[in-house]
Amino acid sequence: MMFKDFLKDRMPIKSQAKYVEFGFGQVEPNHLSAQRTGQIYAQLPAAPAINVLEQGQFVKYDYAANGNGIGEVNFTGKGEWMMVYNEIKLYRNHPDGSKQWDCEFAMVKDDYQARIYSPYDYEAPELEYHNGLYLNGKDEKGNTSITVNRAVTLNADGKTVDVAGTRINVEEKEGKVVFTYNGEEYELVNGTAENVPVTYAYDDVTKDVEDIYEWGFTNDPWKKLGIAREKKMPAGTSMVPRVFKTNVGDIMTTNTINETTLAIGDLLTPGAANGILAKAGADAADMQWQVVKLYDMPDGQKAAKVMRIK
């Protein structure tokens, strides 16, 4: 049995494109402008419903999908069709020692296990923590002072008390020794007044103007960020394809075409359902590829050289 027959009949490899004889669709980049213009994109995960993306298949690079800045690669978004052209990754050898053929590669969802989209989840930023050294004149709640209950004792002179650094005279009223603090009168019993609410203001000892050349230039040098969370891949997604922006004049050889027969001059356009080049609707399509040569792939399969003309 020929190896191509083995792939076709016994392996679970079946292309979505009718023109492919065995394995998956392939692309030879004869003249793709993206390789010079840098219009190559690989930041958006494939939509959950997409299980296979073959070389030469077309997709929409739908950045606005999901409304969270991540978006997705799909077949329904707005904008121009982008061509899937992934780096071929095949790691096994055949029993005779030969390497796998390019037609054995496609981006198959089961082969990809991406879990983290970004090391930082910008939608759930980390919290800020403070260590209690209120050197910027306020605490983590914005308070500029703190009030605690203190015991105030009569000084040795028998005439004054000290409260929060302020010396206050005492006086006798109706046989009681009292002092007034913050508008309230407190009695000294046996020389002590218990549970006097004393307010302490936080000192502001840090800079008000940021200076990147000063250590701890912020208003709270002891502030630190909490644990950052990773941004996970959207639910149901696990692969991020590489796609090329094509331009008029681009030329490639491919068999990822959803037709059984082709002729020179045929017009092709990506199909709405799966993004595979086909004749249907090509005459009025915004994107047109023209068959310019009936050719073959390196593994001997029939193929077509196509040029983008619109």
C-alpha positions as CSV (number, residue, x, y, z in Angstrom):
1,M,0.0,0.0,0.0
2,M,1.3,3.4,-0.9
3,F,1.8,5.9,2.0
4,K,-0.7,8.3,0.5
5,D,-3.3,5.5,0.4
6,F,-2.5,4.8,4.0
7,L,-3.1,8.4,5.0
8,K,-6.3,8.5,3.0
9,D,-7.9,5.2,4.0
10,R,-6.6,4.4,7.5
11,M,-5.5,7.6,9.3
12,P,-8.0,10.0,10.9
13,I,-6.7,12.8,8.6
14,K,-9.3,14.2,6.3
15,S,-9.2,17.6,4.7
16,Q,-12.2,19.9,4.6
17,A,-11.2,20.8,1.0
18,K,-12.4,18.6,-1.9
19,Y,-9.3,19.2,-4.0
20,V,-7.0,17.6,-1.4
21,E,-6.3,14.0,-2.3
22,F,-4.9,12.9,1.0
23,G,-3.9,14.5,4.3
24,F,-4.6,18.2,4.9
25,G,-4.5,21.2,2.7
26,Q,-1.1,22.8,2.0
27,V,0.4,26.1,0.8
28,E,3.5,27.0,-1.0
29,P,4.1,30.8,-0.5
30,N,5.4,31.7,-4.0
31,H,5.0,35.4,-3.5
32,L,3.2,36.5,-0.3
33,S,3.6,40.2,0.5
34,A,3.0,39.6,4.3
35,Q,6.5,38.1,4.5
36,R,7.8,41.6,3.6
37,T,5.2,43.9,5.0
38,G,5.0,42.2,8.4
39,Q,1.2,41.9,8.1
40,I,1.3,38.6,10.1
41,Y,-1.0,38.2,13.1
42,A,-1.0,35.6,15.9
43,Q,-2.7,37.1,18.9
44,L,-6.3,35.9,18.8
45,P,-7.5,32.4,19.8
46,A,-9.6,30.4,17.4
47,A,-13.3,30.4,18.2
48,P,-14.5,27.5,20.4
49,A,-16.5,25.9,17.5
50,I,-13.4,25.6,15.2
51,N,-11.7,22.2,15.6
52,V,-9.3,22.3,12.6
53,L,-7.6,25.0,10.7
54,E,-5.7,24.0,7.6
55,Q,-2.9,25.8,5.7
56,G,-4.5,28.1,3.1
57,Q,-7.9,28.3,4.9
58,F,-9.2,31.8,5.4
59,V,-10.6,33.3,8.6
60,K,-11.7,36.6,10.0
61,Y,-9.4,38.3,12.5
62,D,-12.2,39.5,14.7
63,Y,-10.6,41.7,17.3
64,A,-13.9,43.2,18.5
65,A,-15.4,39.8,19.4
66,N,-16.2,39.2,23.1
67,G,-15.9,42.9,23.9
68,N,-12.9,42.3,26.1
69,G,-9.9,43.2,23.8
70,I,-9.0,39.6,23.2
71,G,-11.4,38.8,20.3
72,E,-11.2,35.6,18.3
73,V,-10.5,34.1,14.9
74,N,-13.7,33.0,13.3
75,F,-15.6,32.9,10.0
76,T,-18.2,35.5,10.8
77,G,-16.4,38.7,11.9
78,K,-16.2,41.9,9.9
79,G,-13.2,42.9,7.8
80,E,-11.1,41.1,5.2
81,W,-10.4,37.4,5.1
82,M,-6.9,36.5,6.5
83,M,-5.1,33.3,5.3
84,V,-4.1,30.7,7.8
85,Y,-0.4,29.9,7.4
86,N,1.0,28.3,10.5
87,E,4.5,27.1,11.2
88,I,4.5,23.4,10.3
89,K,5.3,21.3,13.4
90,L,5.7,17.6,12.9
91,Y,7.9,15.6,15.3
92,R,7.5,11.9,14.5
93,N,9.3,9.7,12.0
94,H,7.7,7.0,9.9
95,P,8.5,3.3,10.6
96,D,11.0,3.4,7.7
97,G,12.8,6.4,9.3
98,S,11.5,9.0,6.9
99,K,10.0,12.2,8.3
100,Q,6.3,13.1,8.3
101,W,4.9,14.8,5.2
102,D,3.7,18.3,5.3
103,C,0.2,17.2,4.4
104,E,0.0,15.5,7.8
105,F,0.0,18.9,9.5
106,A,-3.0,21.1,10.4
107,M,-3.9,23.1,13.5
108,V,-6.1,20.5,15.2
109,K,-7.7,21.7,18.5
110,D,-7.0,18.4,20.3
111,D,-3.3,19.0,19.8
112,Y,-3.2,22.4,21.5
113,Q,-3.6,23.0,25.2
114,A,-3.2,26.8,25.7
115,R,-4.5,27.8,29.1
116,I,-3.0,31.3,29.7
117,Y,-3.6,34.2,27.3
118,S,-1.6,36.8,29.1
119,P,0.6,36.8,32.3
120,Y,-1.5,39.7,33.6
121,D,-5.3,39.9,33.9
122,Y,-6.0,43.6,33.2
123,E,-9.7,43.0,33.9
124,A,-9.0,41.9,37.4
125,P,-6.0,43.9,38.6
126,E,-4.2,43.2,41.8
127,L,-5.1,45.0,45.0
128,E,-2.7,47.5,46.7
129,Y,-1.6,46.8,50.2
130,H,0.0,49.1,52.8
131,N,2.2,48.0,55.7
132,G,0.8,50.5,58.3
133,L,3.7,53.0,58.1
134,Y,1.5,56.0,57.3
135,L,4.3,58.3,56.1
136,N,2.2,60.1,53.5
137,G,-0.2,61.7,56.0
138,K,-3.0,59.2,55.6
139,D,-3.8,55.6,56.0
140,E,-5.1,53.0,53.5
141,K,-8.7,54.3,54.1
142,G,-7.7,57.9,53.5
143,N,-7.9,59.0,57.2
144,T,-5.4,61.7,58.2
145,S,-5.5,60.8,61.9
146,I,-6.2,58.0,64.3
147,T,-8.1,58.2,67.7
148,V,-7.3,55.9,70.5
149,N,-8.3,55.8,74.2
150,R,-5.6,56.8,76.6
151,A,-5.1,57.1,80.3
152,V,-4.0,60.7,81.2
153,T,-2.1,61.2,84.5
154,L,-1.5,64.4,86.5
155,N,2.0,65.8,86.1
156,A,4.4,66.0,89.0
157,D,3.7,69.7,89.4
158,G,0.1,68.8,90.3
159,K,-1.2,71.6,87.9
160,T,-1.0,70.1,84.4
161,V,-1.5,67.1,82.2
162,D,0.1,66.2,78.9
163,V,-2.3,65.0,76.1
164,A,-0.9,64.1,72.6
165,G,2.1,66.4,73.2
166,T,0.0,69.3,74.4
167,R,0.3,70.5,78.0
168,I,-3.1,71.4,79.5
169,N,-3.8,73.1,82.9
170,V,-6.1,71.4,85.4
171,E,-8.6,73.1,87.6
172,E,-10.9,72.3,90.5
173,K,-14.6,72.4,90.0
174,E,-17.1,71.4,92.7
175,G,-14.5,69.5,94.5
176,K,-13.2,67.7,91.4
177,V,-9.9,68.0,89.6
178,V,-10.7,68.3,85.8
179,F,-9.1,69.3,82.5
180,T,-10.6,70.2,79.1
181,Y,-9.5,68.5,75.9
182,N,-11.1,68.9,72.5
183,G,-14.0,70.7,74.1
184,E,-14.7,67.8,76.5
185,E,-14.2,67.9,80.3
186,Y,-12.5,64.9,82.0
187,E,-12.1,64.2,85.7
188,L,-8.9,63.1,87.3
189,V,-9.6,60.4,89.9
190,N,-6.6,59.7,92.1
191,G,-4.5,61.7,89.5
192,T,-5.7,59.7,86.5
193,A,-8.4,60.0,83.8
194,E,-9.2,56.7,82.0
195,N,-10.3,56.3,78.4
196,V,-9.6,59.7,77.1
197,P,-10.0,59.7,73.3
198,V,-6.8,61.1,72.0
199,T,-6.4,62.0,68.3
200,Y,-3.0,61.6,66.6
201,A,-2.4,63.2,63.2
202,Y,-0.4,61.2,60.7
203,D,2.8,63.1,59.6
204,D,3.3,63.6,55.8
205,V,7.0,63.0,55.3
206,T,7.1,61.9,51.7
207,K,7.4,63.9,48.5
208,D,4.2,65.3,46.8
209,V,5.9,65.5,43.4
210,E,7.0,62.3,41.7
211,D,10.8,62.2,41.1
212,I,12.0,59.1,39.3
213,Y,15.6,59.8,40.6
214,E,14.5,59.6,44.2
215,W,14.1,56.3,46.0
216,G,10.5,56.0,47.2
217,F,9.4,59.0,45.3
218,T,5.7,58.2,45.6
219,N,3.4,59.5,48.3
220,D,3.5,56.1,49.9
221,P,6.8,54.4,49.5
222,W,5.7,51.4,51.4
223,K,2.8,50.6,49.1
224,K,3.0,47.4,47.3
225,L,1.0,45.5,44.8
226,G,-0.7,42.2,45.6
227,I,-0.6,39.0,43.7
228,A,-1.2,39.4,40.0
229,R,-3.5,37.0,38.2
230,E,-3.0,35.6,34.8
231,K,-5.5,36.2,32.0
232,K,-6.9,32.9,31.0
233,M,-7.8,31.9,27.5
234,P,-11.5,32.4,26.7
235,A,-13.7,29.4,27.6
236,G,-13.5,26.6,25.0
237,T,-10.4,27.9,23.2
238,S,-7.0,26.3,23.1
239,M,-5.2,27.3,19.9
240,V,-3.9,30.6,18.5
241,P,-3.4,30.5,14.7
242,R,-0.9,32.5,12.7
243,V,-2.7,34.4,9.8
244,F,-1.4,36.4,6.9
245,K,-2.9,39.5,5.4
246,T,-2.9,39.0,1.6
247,N,-2.8,41.7,-1.0
248,V,-3.6,42.0,-4.7
249,G,-0.7,40.4,-6.6
250,D,0.0,37.8,-4.0
251,I,0.7,34.3,-5.5
252,M,0.7,30.9,-3.9
253,T,0.3,27.3,-4.8
254,T,-2.3,25.4,-2.8
255,N,-4.7,22.5,-2.8
256,T,-6.9,23.9,-0.1
257,I,-9.7,24.5,-2.5
258,N,-13.2,23.3,-2.2
259,E,-13.7,22.1,-5.8
260,T,-13.1,18.8,-7.5
261,T,-12.1,20.3,-10.9
262,L,-10.4,23.5,-11.8
263,A,-9.4,25.3,-15.0
264,I,-7.0,28.2,-15.7
265,G,-8.9,31.5,-15.3
266,D,-11.4,30.2,-12.6
267,L,-12.2,32.7,-9.9
268,L,-12.1,31.6,-6.3
269,T,-13.2,33.3,-3.0
270,P,-13.3,32.1,0.6
271,G,-16.5,30.3,1.4
272,A,-18.6,31.9,4.2
273,A,-19.0,28.6,6.1
274,N,-15.4,27.5,6.4
275,G,-13.2,30.0,4.6
276,I,-11.9,27.6,2.0
277,L,-11.4,28.9,-1.5
278,A,-14.3,27.9,-3.9
279,K,-15.9,29.1,-7.1
280,A,-19.3,29.9,-5.5
281,G,-19.9,33.6,-5.3
282,A,-16.5,34.5,-6.6
283,D,-17.7,36.7,-9.5
284,A,-19.2,39.3,-7.1
285,A,-16.9,38.8,-4.1
286,D,-14.7,41.4,-2.6
287,M,-11.8,39.0,-2.5
288,Q,-10.9,37.2,-5.7
289,W,-8.2,34.6,-6.4
290,Q,-7.6,33.5,-10.0
291,V,-6.3,30.1,-11.0
292,V,-3.2,30.9,-13.2
293,K,-1.7,27.5,-13.4
294,L,-2.7,23.9,-12.8
295,Y,0.2,22.5,-10.8
296,D,1.1,20.0,-8.0
297,M,2.3,19.9,-4.5
298,P,5.8,18.5,-3.6
299,D,4.1,15.2,-2.5
300,G,2.6,14.8,-5.9
301,Q,-0.9,15.9,-5.2
302,K,-2.7,18.0,-7.7
303,A,-2.8,21.7,-6.9
304,A,-3.3,25.1,-8.4
305,K,-1.2,28.2,-8.5
306,V,-3.5,31.1,-7.7
307,M,-3.1,34.9,-7.8
308,R,-5.1,37.4,-5.9
309,I,-6.5,39.9,-8.4
310,K,-9.1,41.7,-6.3
